[in-house]
Amino acid sequence: MSLYQFALLWLVGTNLLAVVLTVSDKVRAKKGKWRVPEDTLLFVALLGGAVGEYITMHLIRHKKFMITLPVFILLQAALALVLEAKFYFY
């Protein structure tokens, strides 16, 4: 498996996890149950799930981290560009 394939699988996985956790948190909030800790949501976003989490939060009208997630997205995009220039994944 190439580094590019690994990175792509990592991003797909972390974004799917972010979507599941965000929806789960919203459902639990509506039911008055125990919620997903904010630290967990932020950690998954930081690991690469920021785009999925941000889009999901908009779709389900979840109002957490609307400034933090775009910052994570910009940082991750910048990191991807730097890695692309340095290692040329393709």
MOPETA-V775683 format. One record per residue. N is the residue number from 1. PSI is psi in radians with two decimals (* if undefined). Layout:
N/PSI, N/PSI
This chain:
1/2.28, 2/2.87, 3/-0.64, 4/-0.80, 5/-0.72, 6/-0.79, 7/-0.71, 8/-0.79, 9/-0.70, 10/-0.83, 11/-0.72, 12/-0.80, 13/-0.81, 14/-0.60, 15/-0.68, 16/-0.75, 17/-0.73, 18/-0.72, 19/-0.83, 20/-0.81, 21/-0.68, 22/-0.79, 23/-0.74, 24/-0.75, 25/-0.74, 26/-0.77, 27/-0.77, 28/-0.65, 29/-0.75, 30/-0.56, 31/-0.04, 32/0.43, 33/3.08, 34/2.37, 35/2.85, 36/2.24, 37/2.48, 38/-0.67, 39/-0.66, 40/-0.80, 41/-0.76, 42/-0.68, 43/-0.78, 44/-0.70, 45/-0.75, 46/-0.58, 47/-0.10, 48/-0.06, 49/0.29, 50/-0.69, 51/-0.86, 52/-0.72, 53/-0.74, 54/-0.82, 55/-0.77, 56/-0.74, 57/-0.63, 58/-0.76, 59/-0.66, 60/0.17, 61/0.86, 62/2.22, 63/0.39, 64/2.59, 65/0.55, 66/-0.17, 67/-0.71, 68/-0.78, 69/-0.77, 70/-0.58, 71/-0.77, 72/-0.74, 73/-0.78, 74/-0.75, 75/-0.72, 76/-0.66, 77/-0.72, 78/-0.75, 79/-0.74, 80/-0.71, 81/-0.71, 82/-0.80, 83/-0.67, 84/-0.78, 85/-0.65, 86/-0.73, 87/-0.22, 88/1.41, 89/-0.53, 90/*
